[in-house]
Amino acid sequence: MSHSLRYQIGIALVPAMLSLPVHAAKAPKAGTTAQLTVLETTDLHANVVGYDYYKLAAEPSHGFDRTATLIHQARKEFANTLLLDNGDTIQGTALADYQALVKPLRCDETLSMYKIMNALKYDGAGIGNHEFNYGLPFLGQVTGSRFQVKGIEQPKRCAGPAFPMVLANVYSAKTKKPLFSPYAIIDKQVSAVGADGKPVATTVRVGIIAFTPPTIMSWDKRYLEGRVYTTGVREAARKYIPEMKKKGADLVIAIAHGGLDDSPYSPEMENAGWYLAQVPGIDAMLLGHSHQLFPNPASTAPQFKLPGVDKARGLVHGVPTVMANLWGKHLGVIGLHLKHDGKRWAVEKDKTFVQARAAQLDAKAFVQADPAVLALVKEEHEATIRYVKTPVGSTDFRMSSYFADVGDVSAIEIVNQAQTDYVVKYVAANLPQYKDLPVLSVSAPFKSGNAGPADYTDVKPGDLALNNAADLYLYPNALYAVKVNGAGLKAWLEKSATRFNTIDPSKTEPQQLVNGAVPSYNFDTVTSKDVSYEIDVTRAPGDRVRALAWRGKPVAAEQEFLVATNNYRASGGGNFPGLDGSRTVIASPDNNRDILIAYVKGAQQLTRAANGSARSWTFAKVKTAGPVVFSSAPGMVDLAHEAGLHNVSQVAADDGRGKGAALYAIDLSK
């Protein structure tokens, strides 16, 4: 990128450059046309710049600094733009936690995300579910609001967004009035073309209304119960859209923090966009929350295959609709073509288009980051990096996934312990009806050499810092717990055991133990002294789990358990039998990784005996005529032996697959 172009992109953030002279707008005459292009960001989750605070490394695949470049490009391309954010903006990275919990903002300081949005001249924004994760006092402060809510004293309005924040379906229990303004009407100056073909400056009155998932009441119950209440998305839309029209809104844009779901409507519905699009009066809809891309003709997401949904053109029941993925990876674009009939503007749907523009250009190329973004938040960014290097505990053993496939639980047990502890405490506080059910936890080795010998979890003995927690728990999942019976638990473990190929004991040639077509993140493992089972790899998939026992007694088919896992698995990820969302009893707002960090902080000193050796499963013993082999990083056999796996040996420094891995053998008779 040339220096001059970089300068232009950066300088576009300076507010003075955006304060263009406004010519007196005239009331448009019949036949006047204009294009108003609505731009959407959603689920930015505090990714201010393309950086992974856990890996302590630049990460070009996401970040608001690249979205900013897409915004500048769109503004150069389209004369009239309206920039809106869908929510889930202020939570999701170590930087967000730093500003909320570690070094909380002063009243006169603006949150990093809003600092950037102010500089980018956002026109408005909605509120997502994760905005509530730090509690109402923090949300009121950083959004520059003054909530009239029980137990909150806000003597004055603090610094916040320089644009309207709207939310129509969350109310104060104290005043029975909306927590935020339910909607705003923005007088948008536009360049239009008169019926005579000449340019004319005029105004379009754009109404924006926003909705958040009513499920915030369970996700953030501890902060919200007794203070606020929600209404259904459809009910809120029906209440306020006619009011917006009456007050002169030419257009109504619905900012729906949710996806699409056609199951029977209820006021508690999490993803109500499919029903919202059917409420009369909505001209465009911005979606979020589901972390998906729409429009996207290649999408296999079930929510985009519903009746009335056009995933290629970006229409839901005929309403132009966009969802801009997550973490700033895309910018949503809806080009509304408007025509004035002498009384009001109307959308010409046949000339309207919807796009989701990617910051990633091809396999390894991305749009340039706007350097002005980092410049605005440099101090907070650097402070966060110092913060994640802070030790939270220590370990006396190496926690790695090099031999997780053959039974090393050194990097898995601590995750299961943290998840179990969380669920036990959650049940005690909120779900007394489940107090007598045993709590188990499953976790998987997320990193197993797929991208080469460096692609394993490997935390050395010594201090554990916050960024090590990301090595132990790779994904930004939320903790969920499901209720399953003994038959369901066995089916779950059978599905996990498809990680292994079927071994023929009579074969003399080497046989590969691991089935590479089954990802390691689907190898869910229990690590509990209370549970034991065998995996017999000589049997067919689905018939491998043997002698499943709880506290020494066989697990009965009807015996019930609570199992801690993550939102991906509980909601159907990996297609595990019976796990389709219907068995979820805890849908926690807390991330598995944050739960792990909190647990390590509490434990302080981790030892192999207490935190890295409780292996619930073993291979059923079998004598094979030939070797059973698997791949891992070279020179690591001592780690296998330290984990008690004395039946493992390295047989070749190179497994011949071209990725730099070594070949190991396991003696299944021992």
C-alpha angles and dihedrals in degrees: 000000000000119000091241093053092046088052092051093050093047096045092054087077093062105102094220091063091056096050095092119178111272116219117211104272118226128213103262122246125229111284095031112139134195139169116227112189115204114207120201134198118181141175093009087159095199093298091149093168135010096272135120107219091192096052090036089226140113112265113195095185093081144014141113090252089071094042087055089060090052089051092052090048092051092049090053090049099045124048095209121039134168113199117206136171123215099206140250083106108131104047135057112073138065087255090060091050090047093055094043104037114009103043103005117210121259117237092255094052123092119223113252094245093050092045089060093043091051090051091048089052099237113196097211147328145210130221123250130203094259091059085077095054095096095045134258099284091058093043091049091049100048095042090052090241131137107216119204093215134139113269097010121114114190108171093185144005112270131211114287146131118345090217135065118283111202136189125166106184107050118082136186110249088212100053100020085226128119114279091226128018103287091221143354132212113218120200099218117196108219139182106234138173119242124224085260091060094250123128115256133181113228143147134258116196105219120193117204123194126177138201133192128200109277085219088084084091091071099030094054098021093140091062102033109036111112092004104071139008134199136225127207118278093238093048092051092049093050090049100049108027094071087048091052090051091049090053091056106267107162091191133023120209116190114211100200116183094205142066134240127292128162097192112121110301121252131170088242092056114140099202105034101154094110090060095037091059088061093059107104119249103036113129099180136005129210115200132194142146097080093075091228135132120246132208093035119141091196094054116123093189108132091223091065093052094063123120112275093023118117105193093182098052098030100243131142111190086337095307113126103244136180137183114189099206113237145294094027094295090133142022117220115225126191115177106203112196108208132196126187120220095193093270107047146354119262129191115244097215097192090062096043121101137192127207140166108212118207127221087207111079100185140335094308107007128090135176112270116270114246103246091207090070095060090042089059095052102026094120095051091043094053092044089054092052090053089048097053090053088061113115113242096180142325140253129212092202138052112258109208143149098215090111101023090117091062098042112284106140096178093116097034109047095066090055091050092047092052092047093047092049091051094050094046090053093043092052092048091052102037114010110046090162088073098044094112097050118102112246118223129175133209129199133166136219097257095188116051108154097279091137094038139287093311091058098090133100106257122169113173123220114271132053118010113214128191092261091058088063088066090055089054093044111030104180130067092235126151121234114256129176126206133195113232135165127229092270090051092048091051091048089051092052091045089055090050090051091062082084085087131071119232108264121214107211093204096058116106097194120083115277125205111238098196124066103217091198089071108071117231091237086069092056095095111191132196115213106187133129086219096059130063133172142151129231112214105201092186089071128078119269110276093033103064108093110095135180096007104189138176114206090343096309125104112261109249118225092240097042110119129226138174110226122198114217136131136284091257095058097036091052096051104278110154092017096259112180113267095002105114103126094274095098096051113123098166122039099177123199087215123097118238088233093054090048089052092050092050091049093050090049088054095045094042097180118049120199130188091237094053103030112018114037111058100113112179098187138051133178113263105252115257134161111229125198091220136030123285108215141187137172132248139145113305123259097020102113092112089063090056090051092047087055090054095257097132091156091071124093136169110242102176133015089219123041091201096242095112097241097099096253125140128232118243132184129213123204103219093191092070 
